């Protein structure tokens, strides 16, 4: 037997012994912070302490859970996983190649997820995210596709899953290239799903719904259907991850007398980390922590029947907490009022509004207002010269800007973010994923099973064994 399989058997045997001595969790929460490595967590806590005017950390709720582990995240094809392979490992306990969802590396053999095991065991099941419902991480729990970009086909898998509750921004490609096929809204409605737009409409229609898909408003999707707004850019009326979590708990508790399984993804931690936008990353970690707090509130009502596990599919960006001397100045991040991508859009609108009055002096004033430059955040002569060049490129049409996986920024917005990172003494090694360990935090019934160094494929079978969905990983029997 291979060493990896031996370790897995030992872990599952230990879990089985723990399960005999402890309560079986009836309510399971599985939080996934996409792209959330250890430094995304530690950096957020350091930032929160800096806001209090002190050196140290101010603990996030989930980082204070009593049981912790670190997990490896490589895929079957790459030393650095993507979200499809990483999500499949977290969902099914099986590794696959980058880009693949719910299939073994042979591209043919389907593997089932913990969500399916829970459903087969009589639980209500919810799959939710702050990005689109057909994105890689949520899709890993219900889809079986060779490529994560097959959004229409993934949406069809969602409709056929039979799971009770879905939530996210929207479907990315709701219509098939084959005009004879139904759009995904129709297909999901025909499969018994009530589709609602926002938390208020959820409350109005939840009583009559047998299954539910909660999306953001159509107006919001016209602006950006890929995700709900970043926390830092949120406006009144925007759907939030907290809304999603509250609705999911409410719905699943009513529909699942035997208990429920709920996956919640903080998907935009990854997106902001791809852009190396530290302030937005930390805001998204805090935002997911606020969703975890809602689960903790539920656990207080069901203390012996609830398990909460928080982890990540991979680290994004190679975030370094320190790029200079032995100091950090993360408190300076508080002066950033918009994500770097939203600030780039803001500059475009400002240019149209001001016309000929869109001078560098006007941009200086705007940078002071939205990033604290020159007032609270020091700007060197060399940095100011670079800002001037970026301004001139924007005005004369030679701006090439910057592009990350999920965002396009003009050169001014990109440079403002980088100057703030430098002043905070934060560094980044990549605009993509890395192979850093990811954290695992656990609390509640059976949480003591999560400790030491494990692999991402260990997590779903551990939870499933604790919750009594199955014993070990059913996929290993195939």
N, C-alpha and C positions, 0 to 999 in steps of 0.2 A: 504494500500500500504506500502511495506517495505521501511525503511528509505533510503536504497541505491537507490531504484527506484525513490523515491521522489527527491533525490539529482540529479539524472540523468535527470529527467524531467525538473527540475529547470534550470540546465545547458543548456539543449537543447533549452528551451524557451528563455533564455538569448541570446544564439547564434543566434536564429532566429531573434530576435530584432536587434542584431548587424548586421546581414546580410542585413537587410533592409536598414540600414544606411550606410553600407560600400560596397565597390566593392566586387563582388564575385570573389574569386581567380580562375583564369583560369589555372594556373600552380601551382601544389602542389608538394612540396618536403617533404618527410618523412624520416628523418635520424634516424637510430637506432644504438646507440653505445652499442653493446652487452656487458653486464657486467659493464657498466659505471655508477657507483653510484656517489653521490655528491663528495666523496673524491677522486675519479679518476679525476674528473674535477678540484677540488680545488688543488689537489696534482700537477697536470700538470701545473697549473698557478703559483703555488709556485715555482716549479722547473724552469720555464721560468724566473721568477723574480730573482731567485738565480743565474742563468746564467748571468744575468746583474749585479751581484754583490750587490744585495740589498734584504732586507727583504720586503715581501709583495706578490703581485700577478702581473703577466703580463697577461692581459686578452686574452683568446681565442676569436675568432670571434663569435662563437655561444653563448658563455657564456655572451656576451655583448648584446644579443638580448633584446629588451625592455620589453618583457612579459615572466614571468616565473611561474612555478607551481611545486609542488612536487606530485609524484604519488605513490600509494601503488601497490604492485606487486604479492601478494599471489595468488596461484592457487585454483581451486575448491577442490583439494585433499591434498594440502600441504601448510603450512605456508610459505615455501620457494619454489618459482617456479623454474622450469627448463625452458630452452629456447623454447621448443615446446609449453608449456602452456602459457608462457609469450608472445611469438610471436603471438599465436592465440588470446590472449586478445587484443594485440596492433593492430592486423589486422582486427578482426571481432567484437570487442566490447563484446565478450562473454568469460567467464572463462571456462576452462576445466581442466582435470587432467594432471599431469606431464607425459610427453612423448607423448601426443596426439596432433594431428595436424588437425585443421579445423573441429572438431566434438564436439558435446556437450558431457557432461560427461556420457551420455548413450551409447557412442561408436557407435551410429548408425546415429543420426541426424546430417546432414551436416550444417555448418554455412558458409555463404559467407563472403568474405573479402572486405575491402574498395577498393582494386584493381578491384574486380569484379563489385562493384557498380560504380566505375569510368568508367570501360569499357562499362557497360550497358548504361551509360549516354553519351557515344560517345567520351570519352577521349582515347588518346593513353596511354598505361600503361607499365612501366618498373619496374622490380624487380632485384636488383643488390646487390652484396656483395663482401667482400674481402676473403670469404671462398668459399666452394663449393656451387653451385647453388641449390643443394638439401638438404642443411643443414637446421636445425630447423627454424631459423628466416625467411629466404626467403621462405621456404616451407609453412610457416604459411599463406602466402598470396595466395597460389594457390592449396595446397594439402588437402586431406581429408583422413587421415590414423590414425589408432589406435596407431601406434608406429612410432616414428621419425626415427627409424633405418631401415625402409622398403625403402631403397634408390632407388631400381629399380622402385617400385610402385610409389614413389614420383616423379621420373623422368617422368613416364608415365602421371601423373597428370599435370606436367609442359607442356608436349607436347600438352595436350588437353585443356590447359587453354585459348589459343587464345590471350594471352597477347603479346605485340609488341616487347619487348626487355628484354632479360635476360643477366646477366653477373656475372661471378665468376671464381674461379680457374678451375673447371671441374665438371663432374659427378663423384660421389664416386664409384658407382657400375653400370657401363653402360650396363652390360650384365645380363640377367635373368638366373636363375638356369634352367629354361625351355629353352632348346636349340632351340625350335621351335619358340620362340619369338624373335622379332627384338631387336637389341641393341638400346640404347637410341639415339645415333647419327642418326641412320637410321630412327627411329621413329619420331624424331624431324624434320628431313629433309622432311619426308613424310607429316608432318603436316604444312609444308610451312616455316620452319625456315632455314635461312642461318647461318651456323656455321662458325665463324671466330676465328682465333687464334691470339690474340693481337690487339693493337690499329692500327698498320700499316695495317694489313689485313682488319680491319674494314673499314678504309678509302678507301681502294681499292674496296670493295664490297658493301658499304652501298647504293649506288645509285640504284642498281638492286634488293636489298633485300626488301621483303615485311615485314618480321619479322626477328629478329636477335637474335642469342645467341653468345656472345663474351666470349671466354675462354682464358686461358693463353696458351703459346706454349706447344706443345707435349713434348718437351725436359724438360720444367719446371714441367710438370705433372708427368714425369717419376721420378723426384726427390721428388716431394711432390704434389699430386693431391688434398690434403685436403684444401689447402689455397694458396694464393699468398704469397710471402715471407714477413716476418715482415719488417716494415720500416727500422729498425736498421740493418737488414741483407741484404737489397736490393742491387742488382747489376745492372749495366747498361743493359737495355733490358728487365728487369722484368716488368710485367704488374703491374700497381698501381691502387689504389682506385681513384686517380685523373683521370687517363686514362678512367676508367670505367664511372665516373661521366660525363666527357666531352662527351664521345661517346653516353651515354644515352640521355643527353640533346639534342645533335645534331640530333640523330635519332628520338626521340619522337617529337621534334619541327617540323620536316619535315612531320612526319606521323600523327600528331594530330592537324589539323586546329582548332578544338574546344578546344584544350588544352591538358594537360597531367597530369598524376599522376606518380611520381617516388619515389620508396623506395630505399634507399641506406643504407646498413648495414656495419658498422665498426666492423666486426666479431671477429677480433683478439685482441681487448681490453680484451675480456673475456678470450681468450686462455692464454694470458700472465698473467692475474690476477689469473687464476687457478694455474699457476706455481709460483705465488708470486714474479714475476720478475718486480720490480717497474720501472726500466729504460725502459723496453720494453713496459710496460703499457702506460707510459707517451708519449712515441714515437708514439704509435698507436692512442692515443687521439689527438695528434698534427696532425697526418696523416689524421684522419677523419675531423678535423677542416679545413685542407687544401681543402678537398673535399667540405665542406660546403661553403668555400670561393668562389668556382666555382659557386655554386648555387646563392650566393649573387651577383656575377658578372652578372649573368643572370637576377636577380631581378632588378638590376640597369637599365636594358634595358626595363623592364616591371614592374615598381614599383607599379602600382595599381592593377596588375593582378596576383601577385605571393604571395604564402604563404609558408614559410619554418618552419617546426616543427622538433625539435631535442629532442630525448628522449632515454630511455634505457629500456630493458626488465627486468633487475634486476641488483643488485650489485654483484660482484664476489670478493671473497677473504677476505672480512671484513678489508679493508685497513684502517690502523690508521696512521694519520699524527702526529707522536710523540710516542715514546716508552721509553723515558728516562727522561731527564730534560725538561726545557722549551725552548729547541733549536731544530732547524731542520738544516740539512746539505745536502739538496737535490742537491746542486751544485756538490757534489761528484759523483753523478750518471753519470755525463758527461764523466767520464773516462771509462765507460763500452762501449766497441766497438761492442759487439755481444750479441744477446739474449743468455740466459743461455743454452737453448737447442742447439743453433748453436755453442756455445763455447764448449759444451760437444763433439760435432762432430769434432770440430777443434782439440781438444786434442787427439782424436783417430787418426786423420790424422797425427798430429805432432809426435805421438809415432811411427807410421809406418815410417815416414820420417827419424827420428833421430836414430831409432834402439837402440843400446846400449848407445847412447848419450842422451837418454831420461831420464835424471837425475832430481832429485828434484831441482837442481840449474837451469836447463833449464826450468822447470815448473815455478819456481819463476820469472825468467826473462819474461816468457810469461804472467804471471799474472800481472806483472808490466806494460807490453805493452798493455794488453787488459782490465785491471780493475784499473790500477793506484796503485796497492798495493805496499806498502813500500815507494813509491815515493811521491804520492799525498794523498793516502788513508792509514791511519795508520792501522797496523796489530799487534795485541798483541801477546805475546809469546804463550798464550793458543790457539789463532786462528791459529798461524803458526804451532803449534803441530797438530792441527786438519787437516790442509792442508797436512801436511806430512803423516799422517795416511791415508788420502784419496788418496794421490799419491801412497803409498805403496799398497793399496787395488787395485788400477787400474793396477799396474804393476804385482802383483802376482795373479790376477784373482779372488779376493774375493770381488770386488766392487759390492755392491747390488744396488747402485745408488738411484735415486729418480724418481718417476713417478707421474705426474699430469694427468688431464683428456686428454690433447692433446699433452703431451710431455714426453719424457724420457731423463733424464740427468744422467751423471755419478756423483759420489759423489763429485768430485772436482768442476765440474760446478755448482752443487747445492750449495755447501758450499761457493763458490766465490760470488754467488748472495746473499746469506744470510749475509755474512760479509759486503758486500756493503750496504744492507738494514740497518743493525745495525748501521753502521757508519753514514748513512743518517738520522737515528732516525725514521725509518718507521717500522710499525708493521703490522702483518696479523693475523687474527683470524681463517682463514679457507683456505682450498684449493678448496672450492666449493662456491656455491652461498650463499647469505645472504638475509634477509628480509628488508634490509635498503630501505628507500625511494629512488626513482630515480628522477632525474631532468627532467623537461620539459621546453624547451626554444622555443620561437616563435617570428617571425617577419613577417610583410607583411599584406596582406589583411585578416582581421578577426582575427589577432593574439591576440587581446585584450581578446578573449574568454578564453585564457589559463592563469589561475591565481588561487591562493589558493591551497588547497589540493584536489586532484581528485584521481580517481582510473584508473588503466591502461585500463580498459574497456571503459572509457569515451572518450579516445583520438580519436579513429577512427570515432565514430559517430559525434563528434564535427567537425572534419575536413570535413566529408562528408556533413554535414548540411551546413557548411560555403560555400563549393564548389558547392553546389546544386546537388550533386549526388543523394541525397535522403533526407528525413526529419526524423532525428532520426536514429534508428538502424533497418534495415529491418529484421534482425534475430529475433527481439522481436515479430514479427508478426507470427512466426512459432510455 
